[in-house]
Amino acid sequence: MNKLPLVQFHHLNPKLKKNTWYRLRDLANIEKIKQILKKERCKALCANCHGLTSDKILKKYRHEILSKYLLDPE
């Protein structure tokens, strides 16, 4: 079973993003794909983690959410 669809690539610097997985997946050369992902400064994340990392609202209110719902002993 192919697990690659479960992986998403997070660009650490969105300005470097030039490719999408849909464009890269059709390349036959895995070394070429690795070079592109390295050049675009990508990290492989599961879909859930990528969504959380990319969510602007979560980033803005992260401290409030974590302190109220995860760190509060009550």
CNS distance restraints for C-alpha pairs under 8 A (distance, minus, plus):
assign (resid   3 and name CA) (resid   7 and name CA) 7.42 0.50 0.50
assign (resid   6 and name CA) (resid  46 and name CA) 5.97 0.50 0.50
assign (resid   6 and name CA) (resid  47 and name CA) 6.29 0.50 0.50
assign (resid   7 and name CA) (resid  44 and name CA) 6.16 0.50 0.50
assign (resid   7 and name CA) (resid  45 and name CA) 5.67 0.50 0.50
assign (resid   7 and name CA) (resid  46 and name CA) 4.86 0.50 0.50
assign (resid   7 and name CA) (resid  47 and name CA) 6.20 0.50 0.50
assign (resid   8 and name CA) (resid  21 and name CA) 7.87 0.50 0.50
assign (resid   8 and name CA) (resid  44 and name CA) 5.70 0.50 0.50
assign (resid   8 and name CA) (resid  45 and name CA) 5.36 0.50 0.50
assign (resid   8 and name CA) (resid  46 and name CA) 5.91 0.50 0.50
assign (resid   8 and name CA) (resid  47 and name CA) 5.80 0.50 0.50
assign (resid   8 and name CA) (resid  50 and name CA) 6.79 0.50 0.50
assign (resid   9 and name CA) (resid  21 and name CA) 7.76 0.50 0.50
assign (resid   9 and name CA) (resid  42 and name CA) 5.69 0.50 0.50
assign (resid   9 and name CA) (resid  43 and name CA) 5.48 0.50 0.50
assign (resid   9 and name CA) (resid  44 and name CA) 4.68 0.50 0.50
assign (resid   9 and name CA) (resid  45 and name CA) 6.11 0.50 0.50
assign (resid   9 and name CA) (resid  50 and name CA) 7.68 0.50 0.50
assign (resid  10 and name CA) (resid  42 and name CA) 5.23 0.50 0.50
assign (resid  10 and name CA) (resid  43 and name CA) 5.20 0.50 0.50
assign (resid  10 and name CA) (resid  44 and name CA) 6.34 0.50 0.50
assign (resid  10 and name CA) (resid  45 and name CA) 6.78 0.50 0.50
assign (resid  10 and name CA) (resid  50 and name CA) 6.44 0.50 0.50
assign (resid  11 and name CA) (resid  16 and name CA) 7.50 0.50 0.50
assign (resid  11 and name CA) (resid  17 and name CA) 6.62 0.50 0.50
assign (resid  11 and name CA) (resid  40 and name CA) 6.71 0.50 0.50
assign (resid  11 and name CA) (resid  41 and name CA) 5.80 0.50 0.50
assign (resid  11 and name CA) (resid  42 and name CA) 4.49 0.50 0.50
assign (resid  11 and name CA) (resid  43 and name CA) 6.64 0.50 0.50
assign (resid  12 and name CA) (resid  41 and name CA) 5.76 0.50 0.50
assign (resid  12 and name CA) (resid  42 and name CA) 5.99 0.50 0.50
assign (resid  12 and name CA) (resid  43 and name CA) 7.36 0.50 0.50
assign (resid  13 and name CA) (resid  17 and name CA) 7.43 0.50 0.50
assign (resid  13 and name CA) (resid  40 and name CA) 7.60 0.50 0.50
assign (resid  13 and name CA) (resid  41 and name CA) 6.76 0.50 0.50
assign (resid  16 and name CA) (resid  40 and name CA) 5.16 0.50 0.50
assign (resid  16 and name CA) (resid  41 and name CA) 7.43 0.50 0.50
assign (resid  17 and name CA) (resid  40 and name CA) 5.84 0.50 0.50
assign (resid  18 and name CA) (resid  40 and name CA) 7.51 0.50 0.50
assign (resid  19 and name CA) (resid  23 and name CA) 6.39 0.50 0.50
assign (resid  19 and name CA) (resid  24 and name CA) 6.92 0.50 0.50
assign (resid  20 and name CA) (resid  24 and name CA) 6.32 0.50 0.50
assign (resid  21 and name CA) (resid  25 and name CA) 5.70 0.50 0.50
assign (resid  22 and name CA) (resid  26 and name CA) 7.23 0.50 0.50
assign (resid  23 and name CA) (resid  27 and name CA) 7.66 0.50 0.50
assign (resid  24 and name CA) (resid  33 and name CA) 6.37 0.50 0.50
assign (resid  27 and name CA) (resid  32 and name CA) 7.74 0.50 0.50
assign (resid  27 and name CA) (resid  33 and name CA) 7.12 0.50 0.50
assign (resid  29 and name CA) (resid  33 and name CA) 6.63 0.50 0.50
assign (resid  30 and name CA) (resid  34 and name CA) 6.22 0.50 0.50
assign (resid  31 and name CA) (resid  35 and name CA) 6.21 0.50 0.50
assign (resid  32 and name CA) (resid  36 and name CA) 6.27 0.50 0.50
assign (resid  33 and name CA) (resid  37 and name CA) 6.21 0.50 0.50
assign (resid  34 and name CA) (resid  38 and name CA) 6.07 0.50 0.50
assign (resid  35 and name CA) (resid  39 and name CA) 6.06 0.50 0.50
assign (resid  36 and name CA) (resid  40 and name CA) 6.11 0.50 0.50
assign (resid  37 and name CA) (resid  41 and name CA) 6.05 0.50 0.50
assign (resid  37 and name CA) (resid  42 and name CA) 5.34 0.50 0.50
assign (resid  38 and name CA) (resid  42 and name CA) 6.13 0.50 0.50
assign (resid  45 and name CA) (resid  49 and name CA) 6.01 0.50 0.50
assign (resid  45 and name CA) (resid  50 and name CA) 5.64 0.50 0.50
assign (resid  46 and name CA) (resid  50 and name CA) 6.12 0.50 0.50
assign (resid  47 and name CA) (resid  51 and name CA) 6.16 0.50 0.50
assign (resid  48 and name CA) (resid  52 and name CA) 6.34 0.50 0.50
assign (resid  49 and name CA) (resid  53 and name CA) 6.01 0.50 0.50
assign (resid  50 and name CA) (resid  54 and name CA) 6.03 0.50 0.50
assign (resid  51 and name CA) (resid  55 and name CA) 5.98 0.50 0.50
assign (resid  52 and name CA) (resid  58 and name CA) 7.14 0.50 0.50
assign (resid  53 and name CA) (resid  59 and name CA) 7.76 0.50 0.50
assign (resid  55 and name CA) (resid  59 and name CA) 6.38 0.50 0.50
assign (resid  56 and name CA) (resid  60 and name CA) 6.19 0.50 0.50
assign (resid  57 and name CA) (resid  61 and name CA) 6.27 0.50 0.50
assign (resid  58 and name CA) (resid  62 and name CA) 5.21 0.50 0.50
assign (resid  61 and name CA) (resid  65 and name CA) 6.11 0.50 0.50
assign (resid  62 and name CA) (resid  66 and name CA) 6.00 0.50 0.50
assign (resid  63 and name CA) (resid  67 and name CA) 5.91 0.50 0.50
assign (resid  64 and name CA) (resid  68 and name CA) 5.98 0.50 0.50
assign (resid  65 and name CA) (resid  69 and name CA) 5.87 0.50 0.50
assign (resid  65 and name CA) (resid  70 and name CA) 7.52 0.50 0.50
assign (resid  66 and name CA) (resid  70 and name CA) 5.03 0.50 0.50
assign (resid  66 and name CA) (resid  71 and name CA) 6.19 0.50 0.50
assign (resid  67 and name CA) (resid  71 and name CA) 4.82 0.50 0.50
assign (resid  67 and name CA) (resid  72 and name CA) 6.10 0.50 0.50
assign (resid  68 and name CA) (resid  72 and name CA) 5.57 0.50 0.50
